Amino acid sequence: MDREEKIRLIEKTIEKVRPYIQNDGGDVQFVRLEDDIVYVSVHGACVGCMALDYTLKEGVEALILDEVEGIKEVRLAE
């Protein structure tokens, strides 16, 4: 799978989880792919939320690792 195909699949996968995050007043967006690490930004209620780490690791990252071959991790973009 080439880089562009991987990015398209990452974005498609994030779109699957976004409605659940948006339902709680937050949002998550793909920022970049670097060395097989996905960087995302969060907005709205996600900013400062105590459950953010859980949402990223057990929600967004778990789904991406399951659906996109070769991804190592999901991190917050700075």
Backbone as a ProteinNet text record, in pm:
[ID]
protein_1_A
[PRIMARY]
MDREEKIRLIEKTIEKVRPYIQNDGGDVQFVRLEDDIVYVSVHGACVGCMALDYTLKEGVEALILDEVEGIKEVRLAE
[TERTIARY]
84.8	0	89.6	65.2	148.2	98.9	177.6	150.7	14.5	-17.8	-144.8	-264.5	-251.9	-359.4	-376.8	-265.6	-268.7	-337.5	-305.4	-366.9	-517.2	-558.6	-702.2	-774.6	-711.9	-771.7	-776.6	-673.9	-672.4	-787.8	-801.2	-908.3	-1046.4	-1063.3	-1189.6	-1219.1	-1116.8	-1132.8	-1168.5	-1104.3	-1136.2	-1281.7	-1329	-1468	-1567.4	-1527.5	-1615.1	-1634.3	-1532.5	-1538	-1579.4	-1564.2	-1596	-1737.5	-1840.9	-1976.7	-1992.6	-1924.8	-1933.6	-1866.1	-1753.1	-1681.4	-1759.7	-1813.6	-1892.8	-2020.1	-2075.1	-2194.8	-2169.9	-2045.3	-2007.6	-1952.7	-1965.2	-1923.5	-1780.5	-1711.5	-1572.4	-1557	-1434.5	-1405.2	-1259.6	-1229	-1092.8	-1069.3	-947.5	-913.2	-772.7	-756.5	-625.4	-540.1	-414	-321	-211.9	-144.5	-36.5	-0.2	74.4	131.3	281.5	352.4	497.6	559.4	641.5	707	606	493.7	385.5	321.2	333.6	263.7	162.4	37.6	-71.2	-81.3	-83.1	-100.2	-238.1	-311.2	-445.8	-454.8	-553.5	-585.3	-724.7	-750.1	-881.7	-936.7	-1068	-1134.1	-1254.3	-1310.5	-1432.8	-1413.1	-1507.3	-1506	-1386.7	-1319.2	-1202.4	-1084.9	-1076.2	-966.4	-981.2	-884.1	-885.8	-968.8	-1027.5	-1111.3	-1024.6	-1068.3	-993.4	-995.1	-1091.8	-1102.5	-1031.5	-959.8	-897	-798.3	-711.6	-614	-685.2	-789.1	-865.1	-930.7	-991.8	-1058	-958.8	-840.9	-740.3	-688.4	-651	-588.3	-688.9	-799.6	-895.8	-999.9	-1010.8	-1106.9	-1038.9	-981.5	-923.3	-806.6	-709.7	-591.9	-629.7	-713.1	-751	-814.8	-901.3	-967.6	-869.1	-782.8	-685.2	-587.5	-537.9	-445.3	-511.7	-641.1	-714.8	-738.9	-755.4	-796.7	-687.3	-576.9	-472.8	-340.5	-297.6	-175.9	-52.7	32.1	161.6	163.9	49.6	47.1	96.6	182.4	241.7	167.8	115.1	60.5	-20.3	-106.6	-176	-135.6	-96.5	-53.7	-125	-131.7	-182.3	-77.7	-120.4	-29.5	-4.4	115.3	149	129.6
-117.3	0	124	214.2	334.2	439.7	542.4	645.8	712.2	748.7	817.3	726.7	600.9	505.4	489	484.4	471.8	593.8	713	835.5	835	794.8	788.2	692.3	578.8	480.9	532.9	603.4	664.8	764.4	851	951.4	885.4	781.1	708	643.4	590.2	525.9	628.2	743.7	849.1	893.7	898.3	938.3	842.2	718.5	621.5	654.6	708.2	734.4	878.2	968.9	1110.3	1134.7	1069.8	1097.6	1072.1	972.3	941.5	1050.5	1098.7	1205.1	1336.5	1362.7	1484.4	1482.5	1365.6	1352.6	1400.4	1394.1	1441.1	1583.8	1651.4	1791.2	1813	1707.3	1719.8	1690.2	1682.3	1645.7	1602	1523	1477.4	1485.9	1530	1543.1	1490.4	1427.5	1382.9	1505	1504	1613.2	1567	1457.3	1409.3	1264.6	1203.2	1070.7	1085.4	1043.6	1058	932.6	862	739.4	638.9	622.4	531.3	565.6	690.4	742.6	844.5	828	916.7	1029.1	1152.4	1269	1327	1352.5	1408	1531.6	1614.4	1727.4	1704.9	1760.3	1750	1890.4	1898.9	2028.2	2016.6	2130.5	2133.9	2075.6	1993.6	1937.2	1845	1800.6	1713.1	1787.3	1916.1	1995.9	2003.4	1949.4	1950.2	1840.1	1754.1	1646.1	1540.1	1495.1	1393.6	1258	1235.8	1107.5	1109.2	1215.7	1226.9	1114.2	1083.5	975.6	843.6	815.8	692.6	692.7	804.8	815.5	795.4	856.3	841.9	699.3	640.6	508.1	395.2	398.4	287.8	304.9	424.6	450.1	470.1	587.8	625.7	533.7	520.6	438.1	292	237.3	95.6	68	156.6	138.3	152.1	251.8	271.5	154.1	107.9	-5.6	-131	-143.6	-259.9	-251.9	-130.3	-115.4	-70.1	-16.7	36.6	-34.8	-113.8	-193.2	-103.4	-138.2	-71.8	48.6	90.9	206.6	161.1	244.9	211.5	272.7	395.2	469.2	588.5	641.1	766.7	863.4	983.9	1086.7	1217.5	1302.8	1437.7	1519.7	1595	1686.1	1807.1	1861.5	1979.4	2105.1
0	0	0	-94.9	-100.9	-0.8	16.5	117	95.6	-27.2	-55	-25.2	-59.7	-31.6	119.3	191.4	336.8	399.4	350	401.6	375.5	257.1	226.5	321.4	349.6	439	583.1	625.3	759.1	770.7	671.7	674.1	674.6	596	591.6	727.2	790.5	920.4	1027.6	1025.4	1121.7	1104.5	980.6	956	1022	1043.9	1110.4	1258.1	1321.7	1465.7	1498	1403	1426.2	1477.4	1423	1472.3	1622.9	1674.3	1817.4	1900.3	1852.3	1921.6	1910.4	1793.3	1773	1857.8	1880	1962.9	2105.7	2149.2	2282.8	2279.3	2166	2156.5	2112.6	2073.2	2029.4	1881.9	1839.8	1701.7	1692.1	1592.4	1566.4	1416.6	1378.5	1237.2	1212.7	1097.5	1052.8	1020.1	1065	1035.1	940.1	977.4	890.5	926.3	834.3	853.9	842	945.5	948	1010.6	935.4	984.5	1040.4	969.1	1007.3	1141.8	1183.6	1301.2	1250.9	1293.7	1254.3	1356.6	1307.6	1394.3	1369.2	1477.9	1469.5	1558	1527.4	1615.3	1670.3	1788.4	1850	1872.6	1877.1	1888.5	1980.9	2015.6	2095.3	2233.4	2274.6	2409.4	2435.3	2330.4	2348.3	2412	2385.2	2438	2589.9	2660.2	2805.8	2869.7	2789	2842.3	2910.3	3027.2	3101.1	3030.2	2943.1	2872.7	2737.5	2705.8	2574.5	2546.8	2640.7	2619	2590.2	2664.6	2643.9	2505.7	2469.5	2339.4	2226.1	2238.5	2133	2123	2235.3	2233	2211.4	2285.5	2279.9	2169.6	2115.9	2010	1875.7	1858.5	1729.8	1692.7	1782.1	1750.8	1729.6	1814.9	1801.6	1665.8	1622.4	1493.1	1378	1383.8	1276.1	1269.4	1383.1	1383.1	1326.3	1349.4	1299.3	1148.5	1096.8	957	860.4	912.1	823.7	853	758.8	774.3	790	886.7	901.2	993.7	1043.8	1134.7	1271.7	1332	1462.2	1579.2	1560	1673.2	1623.7	1710.2	1685.8	1795.2	1756.4	1852.3	1822.9	1924.5	1904.7	1832.8	1734	1662.7	1752.2	1742.8	1822.8	1743
[MASK]
++++++++++++++++++++++++++++++++++++++++++++++++++++++++++++++++++++++++++++++

